[in-house]
Amino acid sequence: MMATSVRYSLFDVTYPDSDGLPMAESDATRDYLIYSFEALDSYFKENADVYVSGNLFIYYEQGNPKAVVAPDVFVVFGVEKKKRPSYKTWEEQGKIPNFVLEITSKSTASEDRGTKRGLYAYLGVQEYFQYDPTADYLKPCLQGFRLIEDNYLPIPGQIQGDRLSVYSETLDLELWLEANGEMRFYAPKSGTKLLSPREMEQAKDQAEQRVAKLATKLRELGIDPNLI
């Protein structure tokens, strides 16, 4: 009788998909959240067992809807790439995110450095990164931590020219703090910047415009660009 009651209570629990709060408190926070999600999602698009998401509830204790956290951006290896209203670890073979990125802001700075950092370490998140787009709360404003024996240790950054580079072993990607304070992902093997689909489209449009201008210039010089 007791077993039946416990089974019923577990299946009867409601796990909300939203808390009704806005995704981000500022344009900068929102823009980097969207960029990071789209760039990583595009980078891993051919990997059917890599799930990239952000601003999504992660429930880590069945039967307890208060055991929840919502990282700005996270990556899980070894689970199906599919749409989810929320992420419940007991439905995903107990897998938790391997990588988490929080875009720190005025309202989240204390939690990101304290409560969330402790929770992610407790859950076993391999790498935890923080980025402060306003440079008001973190010095330096891009920081990475790797889980070593249940504790987060800082990942040393490398100065490359006027940029700070922090390597994510989990993603095999570098997070770069550009000279203008922007954060971008780079693929170290190819040396290329990860672009979001929107940025890819913009780059394509710019390239087409340059080709069109060059063709016009050649025609002004009496040269048929189609013969080159």
Backbone as CSV, one residue per row, in Angstrom:
resi,resn,N_x,N_y,N_z,CA_x,CA_y,CA_z,C_x,C_y,C_z
1,MET,0.833,-1.196,0.000,0.000,0.000,0.000,0.869,1.249,0.000
2,MET,1.932,1.222,0.807,2.846,2.357,0.873,3.549,2.548,-0.457
3,ALA,3.974,1.421,-1.096,4.661,1.510,-2.382,3.764,2.153,-3.420
4,THR,2.471,1.760,-3.404,1.524,2.336,-4.350,1.385,3.834,-4.133
5,SER,1.342,4.275,-2.880,1.212,5.689,-2.554,2.413,6.483,-3.033
6,VAL,3.624,5.937,-2.833,4.847,6.607,-3.261,4.886,6.711,-4.772
7,ARG,4.518,5.610,-5.464,4.520,5.603,-6.915,3.540,6.651,-7.448
8,TYR,2.390,6.718,-6.841,1.386,7.688,-7.278,1.885,9.114,-7.074
9,SER,2.501,9.373,-5.916,2.949,10.725,-5.611,4.042,11.169,-6.570
10,LEU,4.914,10.252,-6.984,5.985,10.612,-7.907,5.424,11.003,-9.266
11,PHE,4.469,10.241,-9.756,3.903,10.513,-11.072,2.910,11.674,-11.040
12,ASP,2.458,12.047,-9.864,1.460,13.097,-9.741,2.090,14.479,-9.570
13,VAL,3.413,14.528,-9.445,4.107,15.806,-9.238,4.102,16.625,-10.519
14,THR,3.875,17.915,-10.393,3.914,18.831,-11.530,5.259,19.544,-11.563
15,TYR,5.880,19.541,-12.736,7.161,20.221,-12.926,6.939,21.371,-13.914
16,PRO,6.815,22.603,-13.433,6.556,23.742,-14.334,7.659,23.896,-15.380
17,ASP,7.284,24.388,-16.559,8.248,24.625,-17.631,8.733,26.066,-17.645
18,SER,8.092,26.927,-16.843,8.485,28.335,-16.823,8.121,28.939,-15.480
19,ASP,8.899,29.970,-15.093,8.569,30.689,-13.863,7.902,32.026,-14.155
20,GLY,7.656,32.292,-15.459,6.970,33.521,-15.834,7.852,34.750,-15.866
21,LEU,9.139,34.599,-15.537,10.055,35.729,-15.540,10.672,35.903,-16.920
22,PRO,11.112,37.125,-17.268,11.731,37.344,-18.574,13.035,36.572,-18.707
23,MET,13.429,36.281,-19.957,14.626,35.492,-20.220,15.875,36.182,-19.709
24,ALA,15.959,37.492,-19.833,17.143,38.228,-19.420,16.744,39.626,-18.982
25,GLU,17.576,40.233,-18.134,17.230,41.539,-17.600,17.753,42.685,-18.452
26,SER,18.630,42.410,-19.416,19.181,43.475,-20.243,19.406,42.980,-21.661
27,ASP,19.596,43.927,-22.590,19.861,43.572,-23.975,21.150,42.774,-24.092
28,ALA,22.188,43.202,-23.370,23.490,42.534,-23.462,23.394,41.090,-22.998
29,THR,22.721,40.867,-21.869,22.569,39.507,-21.348,21.829,38.637,-22.348
30,ARG,20.735,39.164,-22.888,19.936,38.408,-23.853,20.729,38.101,-25.115
31,ASP,21.448,39.101,-25.629,22.184,38.913,-26.877,23.250,37.823,-26.756
32,TYR,23.970,37.811,-25.637,25.020,36.801,-25.475,24.435,35.427,-25.179
33,LEU,23.307,35.410,-24.497,22.630,34.130,-24.261,22.213,33.527,-25.600
34,ILE,21.596,34.350,-26.448,21.144,33.856,-27.753,22.320,33.464,-28.620
35,TYR,23.368,34.312,-28.658,24.549,33.979,-29.468,25.156,32.651,-29.028
36,SER,25.367,32.493,-27.723,26.032,31.288,-27.219,25.229,30.042,-27.549
37,PHE,23.918,30.105,-27.333,23.079,28.948,-27.655,23.121,28.635,-29.144
38,GLU,22.906,29.652,-29.989,22.834,29.411,-31.431,24.174,28.954,-31.996
39,ALA,25.273,29.551,-31.526,26.596,29.176,-32.030,26.942,27.738,-31.651
40,LEU,26.680,27.356,-30.403,26.989,25.993,-29.970,26.034,24.987,-30.614
41,ASP,24.771,25.352,-30.718,23.799,24.459,-31.344,24.178,24.200,-32.794
42,SER,24.626,25.228,-33.491,25.048,25.080,-34.886,26.330,24.254,-34.975
43,TYR,27.255,24.474,-34.047,28.537,23.763,-34.061,28.337,22.257,-33.877
44,PHE,27.392,21.881,-33.027,27.157,20.467,-32.723,25.950,19.897,-33.499
45,LYS,25.521,20.563,-34.541,24.293,20.156,-35.221,24.371,18.759,-35.835
46,GLU,25.565,18.298,-36.190,25.710,16.970,-36.786,25.833,15.871,-35.747
47,ASN,25.900,16.242,-34.469,26.035,15.257,-33.397,24.665,14.964,-32.802
48,ALA,24.135,13.793,-33.126,22.776,13.441,-32.686,22.679,13.219,-31.187
49,ASP,23.814,13.022,-30.518,23.788,12.753,-29.080,24.386,13.900,-28.272
50,VAL,24.311,15.110,-28.819,24.738,16.303,-28.088,23.556,17.252,-28.021
51,TYR,23.131,17.583,-26.802,21.973,18.446,-26.588,22.440,19.806,-26.087
52,VAL,22.084,20.845,-26.809,22.428,22.217,-26.439,21.141,22.969,-26.140
53,SER,21.110,23.651,-25.021,19.911,24.412,-24.677,20.311,25.584,-23.782
54,GLY,19.303,26.355,-23.395,19.556,27.494,-22.531,18.283,28.046,-21.951
55,ASN,18.405,28.630,-20.763,17.256,29.212,-20.071,16.122,28.194,-19.940
56,LEU,16.507,26.963,-19.687,15.557,25.856,-19.571,15.666,25.255,-18.170
57,PHE,14.529,24.908,-17.597,14.548,24.290,-16.275,15.189,22.908,-16.327
58,ILE,16.125,22.676,-15.423,16.711,21.351,-15.232,16.254,20.849,-13.865
59,TYR,15.485,19.772,-13.860,15.042,19.143,-12.614,15.973,17.974,-12.317
60,TYR,16.554,17.967,-11.132,17.567,16.968,-10.822,17.187,16.028,-9.675
61,GLU,15.938,16.090,-9.213,15.501,15.183,-8.140,14.042,14.817,-8.375
62,GLN,13.796,13.608,-8.766,12.421,13.193,-9.057,11.548,13.311,-7.821
63,GLY,10.372,13.898,-8.017,9.432,14.054,-6.922,9.577,15.371,-6.184
64,ASN,10.611,16.149,-6.538,10.848,17.418,-5.856,10.974,18.547,-6.877
65,PRO,9.871,19.211,-7.226,9.916,20.275,-8.239,10.718,21.496,-7.807
66,LYS,11.093,21.572,-6.525,11.919,22.684,-6.055,13.405,22.440,-6.324
67,ALA,13.735,21.201,-6.669,15.122,20.871,-7.012,15.322,21.174,-8.488
68,VAL,15.485,22.452,-8.777,15.515,22.903,-10.161,16.507,24.043,-10.318
69,VAL,17.108,24.115,-11.492,18.016,25.209,-11.830,17.863,25.484,-13.317
70,ALA,18.095,26.725,-13.721,17.929,27.093,-15.135,19.188,27.812,-15.622
71,PRO,20.187,27.073,-16.110,21.398,27.707,-16.639,21.084,28.555,-17.868
72,ASP,21.880,29.594,-18.077,21.685,30.414,-19.272,21.942,29.599,-20.531
73,VAL,23.044,28.847,-20.535,23.389,27.979,-21.666,24.025,26.716,-21.108
74,PHE,23.665,25.557,-21.673,24.301,24.326,-21.218,24.382,23.310,-22.349
75,VAL,25.323,22.384,-22.192,25.552,21.328,-23.181,25.611,19.993,-22.451
76,VAL,24.884,19.011,-22.978,24.895,17.656,-22.409,25.339,16.682,-23.494
77,PHE,26.339,15.884,-23.202,26.799,14.859,-24.129,26.160,13.520,-23.768
78,GLY,25.782,12.766,-24.811,25.269,11.421,-24.581,23.769,11.326,-24.408
79,VAL,23.031,12.388,-24.785,21.568,12.323,-24.763,21.042,12.737,-26.133
80,GLU,19.813,12.357,-26.405,19.233,12.623,-27.718,19.040,14.109,-27.963
81,LYS,19.366,14.533,-29.169,19.116,15.915,-29.574,17.645,16.017,-29.969
82,LYS,16.839,16.640,-29.117,15.416,16.810,-29.402,14.888,17.975,-28.573
83,LYS,13.706,18.451,-28.935,13.076,19.542,-28.204,12.518,19.024,-26.883
84,ARG,12.731,19.793,-25.826,12.225,19.419,-24.510,11.586,20.640,-23.843
85,PRO,10.444,20.471,-23.159,9.858,21.587,-22.408,10.664,21.897,-21.151
86,SER,11.312,20.867,-20.620,12.229,20.985,-19.491,13.114,19.740,-19.515
87,TYR,14.188,19.765,-18.731,15.139,18.650,-18.729,15.077,17.969,-17.365
88,LYS,14.640,16.718,-17.360,14.533,15.947,-16.121,15.609,14.865,-16.139
89,THR,16.523,14.920,-15.213,17.687,14.033,-15.247,17.299,12.557,-15.174
90,TRP,16.257,12.219,-14.442,15.869,10.805,-14.299,15.276,10.252,-15.596
91,GLU,14.896,11.142,-16.527,14.425,10.694,-17.845,15.562,10.645,-18.854
92,GLU,16.755,11.045,-18.444,17.915,11.140,-19.336,19.086,10.305,-18.813
93,GLN,18.771,9.130,-18.256,19.791,8.231,-17.723,20.670,8.900,-16.658
94,GLY,20.098,9.879,-15.971,20.824,10.555,-14.902,21.872,11.540,-15.381
95,LYS,21.917,11.803,-16.668,22.959,12.693,-17.205,22.652,14.151,-16.880
96,ILE,23.681,14.831,-16.406,23.579,16.251,-16.112,24.430,17.015,-17.138
97,PRO,24.292,18.329,-17.234,25.114,19.065,-18.196,26.611,18.858,-17.975
98,ASN,27.338,18.771,-19.059,28.798,18.700,-18.985,29.411,20.089,-18.943
99,PHE,28.693,21.047,-19.538,29.185,22.419,-19.634,28.045,23.382,-19.343
100,VAL,28.339,24.402,-18.541,27.349,25.438,-18.241,28.010,26.804,-18.390
101,LEU,27.284,27.726,-19.001,27.710,29.121,-19.108,26.618,30.006,-18.529
102,GLU,27.004,30.856,-17.595,26.072,31.843,-17.050,26.509,33.233,-17.506
103,ILE,25.555,34.004,-18.031,25.795,35.394,-18.405,25.437,36.234,-17.182
104,THR,26.450,36.663,-16.464,26.246,37.327,-15.178,25.695,38.743,-15.352
105,SER,24.772,39.102,-14.473,24.177,40.434,-14.490,23.993,40.913,-13.051
106,LYS,23.482,42.113,-12.895,23.323,42.691,-11.563,22.480,41.814,-10.657
107,SER,21.406,41.257,-11.205,20.482,40.472,-10.378,20.960,39.049,-10.139
108,THR,21.919,38.577,-10.945,22.342,37.176,-10.818,23.783,37.006,-10.334
109,ALA,24.545,38.104,-10.218,25.974,38.006,-9.911,26.252,37.198,-8.647
110,SER,25.529,37.510,-7.581,25.759,36.820,-6.307,25.408,35.339,-6.403
111,GLU,24.275,35.030,-7.022,23.845,33.634,-7.170,24.805,32.862,-8.073
112,ASP,25.233,33.476,-9.175,26.133,32.799,-10.107,27.455,32.431,-9.448
113,ARG,27.956,33.305,-8.568,29.239,33.063,-7.919,29.118,32.195,-6.670
114,GLY,27.906,32.100,-6.147,27.726,31.365,-4.903,26.853,30.136,-5.045
115,THR,25.538,30.332,-4.960,24.594,29.213,-4.936,24.714,28.308,-6.148
116,LYS,24.698,28.903,-7.336,24.740,28.084,-8.547,26.076,27.364,-8.691
117,ARG,27.142,28.062,-8.380,28.459,27.430,-8.479,28.531,26.198,-7.572
118,GLY,28.029,26.324,-6.347,28.024,25.191,-5.431,27.129,24.068,-5.909
119,LEU,25.967,24.423,-6.463,25.034,23.414,-6.955,25.619,22.671,-8.150
120,TYR,26.218,23.405,-9.087,26.791,22.760,-10.260,27.917,21.809,-9.870
121,ALA,28.709,22.200,-8.876,29.771,21.309,-8.392,29.161,20.061,-7.759
122,TYR,28.114,20.242,-6.982,27.435,19.118,-6.327,26.845,18.161,-7.365
123,LEU,26.274,18.709,-8.421,25.668,17.875,-9.465,26.711,17.179,-10.320
124,GLY,27.914,17.754,-10.397,28.974,17.141,-11.188,29.154,17.747,-12.564
125,VAL,28.737,19.006,-12.741,28.960,19.697,-14.012,30.465,19.868,-14.206
126,GLN,30.998,19.336,-15.301,32.452,19.284,-15.484,33.090,20.657,-15.603
127,GLU,32.430,21.554,-16.325,32.987,22.899,-16.504,31.901,23.947,-16.315
128,TYR,32.288,25.009,-15.616,31.363,26.107,-15.348,32.041,27.414,-15.761
129,PHE,31.415,28.121,-16.710,31.953,29.391,-17.184,31.005,30.530,-16.817
130,GLN,31.603,31.696,-16.572,30.832,32.907,-16.305,31.354,34.033,-17.197
131,TYR,30.418,34.824,-17.695,30.801,35.978,-18.497,29.957,37.171,-18.070
132,ASP,30.634,38.280,-17.800,29.971,39.516,-17.408,30.120,40.526,-18.542
133,PRO,29.106,40.707,-19.375,29.215,41.591,-20.546,29.420,43.062,-20.204
134,THR,29.086,43.463,-18.983,29.268,44.862,-18.590,30.581,45.088,-17.855
135,ALA,31.273,44.003,-17.493,32.548,44.084,-16.752,32.384,44.784,-15.403
136,ASP,31.195,44.733,-14.834,30.937,45.376,-13.547,31.047,44.430,-12.358
137,TYR,30.915,43.121,-12.608,30.788,42.193,-11.492,31.879,41.131,-11.441
138,LEU,32.562,40.887,-12.551,33.621,39.886,-12.596,34.913,40.527,-13.100
139,LYS,36.017,40.176,-12.469,37.344,40.620,-12.897,38.272,39.404,-12.930
140,PRO,38.706,38.955,-14.115,38.286,39.398,-15.448,36.839,39.003,-15.713
141,CYS,36.266,39.612,-16.731,34.827,39.410,-16.949,34.502,38.090,-17.644
142,LEU,35.519,37.312,-18.022,35.318,35.952,-18.523,36.132,35.008,-17.655
143,GLN,35.463,34.038,-17.042,36.140,33.096,-16.149,35.621,31.685,-16.386
144,GLY,36.532,30.716,-16.290,36.146,29.323,-16.448,36.659,28.493,-15.287
145,PHE,35.899,27.465,-14.916,36.269,26.584,-13.813,36.064,25.133,-14.229
146,ARG,36.980,24.284,-13.814,36.896,22.856,-14.122,36.778,22.086,-12.818
147,LEU,35.913,21.079,-12.809,35.655,20.300,-11.596,36.786,19.305,-11.369
148,ILE,37.480,19.471,-10.262,38.566,18.580,-9.867,38.280,18.084,-8.458
149,GLU,38.028,16.788,-8.327,37.732,16.187,-7.018,36.646,16.975,-6.276
150,ASP,35.539,17.188,-6.965,34.338,17.811,-6.397,34.482,19.303,-6.109
151,ASN,35.573,19.913,-6.541,35.757,21.349,-6.350,36.097,22.014,-7.675
152,TYR,35.623,23.249,-7.843,35.939,23.995,-9.055,37.271,24.721,-8.898
153,LEU,38.168,24.457,-9.834,39.440,25.155,-9.876,39.471,26.023,-11.128
154,PRO,40.048,27.238,-11.020,40.074,28.148,-12.176,40.841,27.543,-13.349
155,ILE,40.326,27.764,-14.541,41.028,27.366,-15.765,41.913,28.547,-16.168
156,PRO,43.211,28.358,-16.238,44.099,29.478,-16.577,43.775,30.045,-17.954
157,GLY,43.730,31.359,-18.035,43.514,32.018,-19.307,44.833,32.341,-19.977
158,GLN,44.803,32.453,-21.282,45.996,32.780,-22.061,45.773,34.100,-22.794
159,ILE,46.764,34.986,-22.692,46.691,36.244,-23.414,47.256,36.035,-24.814
160,GLN,46.446,36.297,-25.819,46.873,36.162,-27.216,46.639,37.505,-27.900
161,GLY,47.710,38.272,-28.010,47.564,39.622,-28.549,46.789,40.472,-27.565
162,ASP,45.674,41.010,-28.007,44.822,41.821,-27.126,43.580,41.061,-26.696
163,ARG,43.659,39.739,-26.731,42.522,38.912,-26.362,42.878,37.963,-25.214
164,LEU,41.868,37.629,-24.426,42.008,36.612,-23.385,41.327,35.351,-23.873
165,SER,42.036,34.239,-23.849,41.487,32.962,-24.303,41.423,31.985,-23.135
166,VAL,40.263,31.356,-22.961,40.081,30.336,-21.928,39.596,29.067,-22.622
167,TYR,40.344,27.979,-22.457,40.052,26.744,-23.188,39.067,25.861,-22.434
168,SER,38.017,25.454,-23.136,37.067,24.490,-22.588,37.456,23.104,-23.071
169,GLU,37.981,22.310,-22.164,38.369,20.939,-22.487,37.152,20.102,-22.833
170,THR,36.051,20.376,-22.169,34.816,19.624,-22.388,34.283,19.812,-23.800
171,LEU,34.287,21.047,-24.283,33.764,21.344,-25.619,34.833,21.265,-26.693
172,ASP,36.103,21.271,-26.284,37.232,21.404,-27.211,37.086,22.690,-28.019
173,LEU,36.715,23.742,-27.315,36.574,25.067,-27.905,37.233,26.094,-26.982
174,GLU,37.591,27.221,-27.556,38.110,28.320,-26.763,37.041,29.392,-26.632
175,LEU,36.953,29.977,-25.453,36.113,31.143,-25.251,37.050,32.344,-25.215
176,TRP,36.824,33.296,-26.107,37.702,34.445,-26.234,36.998,35.703,-25.744
177,LEU,37.742,36.465,-24.955,37.308,37.797,-24.571,38.025,38.763,-25.497
178,GLU,37.279,39.334,-26.438,37.865,40.202,-27.444,38.292,41.535,-26.829
179,ALA,39.082,42.283,-27.583,39.583,43.565,-27.093,38.448,44.522,-26.757
180,ASN,37.330,44.400,-27.459,36.178,45.282,-27.206,35.268,44.763,-26.101
181,GLY,35.677,43.680,-25.444,34.903,43.140,-24.330,33.890,42.090,-24.716
182,GLU,33.762,41.807,-26.008,32.808,40.797,-26.450,33.350,39.391,-26.220
183,MET,32.448,38.466,-25.956,32.815,37.059,-25.774,32.400,36.284,-27.014
184,ARG,33.323,35.450,-27.518,33.041,34.629,-28.682,33.682,33.256,-28.505
185,PHE,33.073,32.260,-29.149,33.629,30.910,-29.175,34.509,30.755,-30.409
186,TYR,35.647,30.051,-30.232,36.553,29.775,-31.345,36.877,28.280,-31.372
187,ALA,37.003,27.751,-32.568,37.450,26.371,-32.744,38.973,26.406,-32.890
188,PRO,39.731,25.916,-31.908,41.190,26.062,-31.937,41.865,25.345,-33.095
189,LYS,41.304,24.237,-33.544,41.939,23.468,-34.617,41.883,24.211,-35.950
190,SER,40.779,24.881,-36.212,40.637,25.614,-37.470,40.924,27.098,-37.316
191,GLY,40.919,27.571,-36.061,41.154,28.986,-35.824,40.004,29.870,-36.252
192,THR,38.823,29.285,-36.389,37.661,30.038,-36.857,36.720,30.390,-35.715
193,LYS,36.071,31.530,-35.878,35.092,31.978,-34.896,33.763,31.273,-35.138
194,LEU,33.112,30.855,-34.062,31.786,30.256,-34.191,30.762,31.359,-34.377
195,LEU,29.992,31.237,-35.440,28.958,32.219,-35.734,27.576,31.634,-35.481
196,SER,26.684,32.491,-35.091,25.293,32.072,-34.990,24.710,32.036,-36.394
197,PRO,23.596,31.346,-36.630,22.976,31.348,-37.966,22.715,32.750,-38.489
198,ARG,22.324,33.661,-37.597,22.078,35.044,-38.016,23.376,35.696,-38.488
199,GLU,24.464,35.465,-37.767,25.755,36.026,-38.162,26.250,35.396,-39.461
200,MET,25.976,34.101,-39.638,26.357,33.438,-40.890,25.640,34.074,-42.077
201,GLU,24.365,34.376,-41.892,23.583,34.992,-42.960,24.109,36.398,-43.263
202,GLN,24.459,37.114,-42.212,25.010,38.454,-42.402,26.342,38.386,-43.140
203,ALA,27.196,37.419,-42.769,28.491,37.271,-43.429,28.300,36.912,-44.905
204,LYS,27.303,36.064,-45.179,27.008,35.687,-46.560,26.555,36.901,-47.371
205,ASP,25.682,37.726,-46.781,25.188,38.921,-47.469,26.331,39.898,-47.754
206,GLN,27.228,40.057,-46.770,28.354,40.968,-46.947,29.290,40.477,-48.051
207,ALA,29.504,39.163,-48.096,30.366,38.600,-49.139,29.741,38.809,-50.517
208,GLU,28.432,38.608,-50.609,27.747,38.795,-51.894,27.800,40.258,-52.329
209,GLN,27.707,41.175,-51.374,27.786,42.595,-51.693,29.176,42.961,-52.206
210,ARG,30.210,42.373,-51.596,31.576,42.648,-52.046,31.791,42.123,-53.468
211,VAL,31.247,40.952,-53.761,31.367,40.376,-55.104,30.643,41.251,-56.123
212,ALA,29.452,41.728,-55.747,28.677,42.569,-56.658,29.403,43.883,-56.945
213,LYS,30.018,44.486,-55.923,30.761,45.739,-56.112,31.972,45.515,-57.008
214,LEU,32.658,44.381,-56.798,33.823,44.072,-57.621,33.408,43.879,-59.082
215,ALA,32.287,43.181,-59.302,31.800,42.957,-60.664,31.452,44.279,-61.339
216,THR,30.835,45.175,-60.589,30.492,46.490,-61.139,31.750,47.263,-61.529
217,LYS,32.759,47.217,-60.671,34.015,47.914,-60.949,34.695,47.363,-62.198
218,LEU,34.679,46.045,-62.348,35.295,45.419,-63.520,34.573,45.834,-64.803
219,ARG,33.264,45.889,-64.740,32.494,46.286,-65.922,32.798,47.729,-66.303
220,GLU,33.003,48.596,-65.270,33.364,49.993,-65.546,34.709,50.075,-66.259
221,LEU,35.559,49.084,-66.020,36.865,49.051,-66.653,36.827,48.311,-67.983
222,GLY,35.620,47.890,-68.381,35.477,47.179,-69.658,35.837,45.708,-69.576
223,ILE,35.809,45.161,-68.383,36.150,43.744,-68.199,34.897,42.969,-67.816
224,ASP,34.653,41.869,-68.510,33.515,41.009,-68.200,33.895,40.120,-67.022
225,PRO,33.283,40.301,-65.827,33.632,39.483,-64.652,33.351,37.994,-64.856
226,ASN,32.464,37.660,-65.773,32.139,36.249,-66.017,33.255,35.522,-66.752
227,LEU,34.201,36.274,-67.331,35.304,35.656,-68.069,36.571,35.519,-67.225
228,ILE,36.477,35.958,-65.987,37.646,35.885,-65.104,37.633,34.572,-64.311
